[in-house]
Amino acid sequence: MDISIGFMQGRLSPLVRGKIQAFPWNHWRDEFPIAGKHGFKIMEWTLDQDRLYENPVMTADGQQEIKELANQYEIAIPSLTGDCFMQAPFYKVTGKDKETLLLDFRNIITACSFSEVEFIVFPLVDKGSLENAEEEKSLLNGLSLIEPDLSKYSIKIAFESDFPPDRLKGFIDQLSTENYGINYDTGNSAAMGFNPEEEINTYGRRIINVHIKDRLLHGTTVPFGQGNTDMPKVLQGLKSIGYNGNYILQTARAEDDHADVLSQYRDQVIEWIK
């Protein structure tokens, strides 16, 4: 059985200003040889609103360097987590501010096409959480404007949400399977107390990307086995519906031996899936 396990960019770098996740400006190049040395073939890129257009994935020179490093170390970048959408949600503003953020969105899609990104993870959590029907309507309106770009470049949006299963199904059912799917986050679901069986049975067929981590109920990310994620149950549930997409390690940060800890997590996930 071919199991595709990758890592979230930054997990092979020192923390940035103490954040569990942020673009590793000083170390992003280093992650390619480290990943190659430890047998990782998949990386999920991270994109923040801060210095958005300076991120290498957004510049011509950066895109070329990414391509060269990816080829040299045989690393694919099939997905990108758009934390920028959570940090500056276009559906929570109006007028020129919304227009500017939607232009950013279109430029991100175009940039992703140069790096052969297939999925853009769009977090509807934390600051990006949909708080009312007006925000949901604004989101859907904005998506209708960028859909031609998604179709043009064959890129899908994978929504990560804090909705309970039935509401998430109702939301995703409004959107085409051609352009949209779900990013299932094992830790976030556990932190919100959701039942993984119910989630997978309700909307599992729309899952196109999976983030792997353990979290405490109503709490933070912790090392495997210390939180409320029933990882074997979740992974076997995904296997039972025929999920064959990528599993991205977005795990708790190590103090120092980042690559060794990440490799241990990968090996454990493989055992659980088998």
Phi, psi and omega in degrees: 000128181272114181248120184263104182242124178238191182224154176283127179309136182105337181288348176254018181232160173299156178299146176260111180051037176076003181280142179290333179214125176194156179296127184276079187307320185273351188227005188299325179293322184297334185292335180294306178295325178296315179298316179299318180298326184261012172081015177276136182243355184227132175233138171258120183289156176239140182225117180260158176291325178297124180059037185311309187278000173267343180302135183306328181292345183258359181241151181298315180295318179296318179299321179293318180293319176301314181300317181294316179294319179298319179291318183298319185253009175056049179249125175267149177235076184281347184217157179223131175269117181269073176299339177301325181291329177281325183284332179218077185289122182293338184274005176249004178231173182225175173061221184298325180299317179294317179301318180297315181291326177290325174296319175302316181302312180297320179293326177295317179299314179299316180298319180299326181297328180288334179259011176061033174286133181259328184232134172251115179281125185244105185281116172260055182223167178052236182294339180265005183297139176283116187261345181199172183295328180295318179293321178297319178297319179294321177297311182297323177297316179296320179297323180298333181280332182261354181304319178303326179290320178299314181294319181302318185257004180054048178247138179250148172266128177250107183279130171255125191226158173259013178290145169294163189309309184296320180290322178295320176298316179299322179292308185290334178293343176283348189241147186291147175290340180294322188246348189221149174204196183240137168263113182270122181251111185298322182286317180298319180296319179294320181295331180268000176077021180283152177272115184299326178298315179296317180300309184293321178292330185279313185226016186306326183293345180263001179284125181238355178202148182229130171261132183252120171196164177250137178222153174284150174302121182060022183228200189264177178287136181225165177301155179311136176088351181256359182242201185256006178282121174273079189301313179302318181295316180297311185292322176292326176296317177295320178297322184294335178264006177082021177299127181229024178272194183276151172245118184253121180285110177243047194280173177302144182284142174273157179289320182215302187284065187305311186293319181294317179295317180297322178295321177296318177298316180301312182297324179293319178298319178300317179296318180296321182288320181298000000 
